[in-house]
Amino acid sequence: TARLKHLAIFPRKVDFSCFGYHPDLESRLTFQEKWVLAPLGIRVNAIAAGPTESGALTGMMGLSAEAAEAVKDEERARIPLGRRGVPDDIARWIVQLAGPASQWMTGQVLAVDGGLGLA
């Protein structure tokens, strides 16, 4: 879990990203910061990623392989597309948001979660 208490804007360094999860953080951050940064030509968008294969269950969270597999099975059962994401599922949307096709897009949170947010 990541907690973001404040965001400091440094005019000379605009390449800023944060990764983590906190309920509703992405939407609050993008909604508030778009008004501050849009006049500077900086777009603020976020990706709300669903459960993704990363090794975090056994690594960062310290679960046993069996416990991690049980969590994954439970998540797969709740995801309408029936599988956990892979890093490339998320990476494609990051590239899309950074590209010219989204130059008129700001303040948005894209759910890339296999439909989990709808379940």
WOURLIN-V485124 format. One record per helix or strand of 3 or more residues. SS is the DSSP state (alpha for helix, beta for strand). FROM is the first residue (numbers start at 1). TO is the last residue. If there is no record, write none. Layout:
BEGIN
{{SS FROM TO} {SS FROM TO}}
END
This chain:
BEGIN
{{alpha 25 40} {beta 45 49} {alpha 65 78} {alpha 87 98} {alpha 100 102} {beta 108 112} {alpha 116 118}}
END
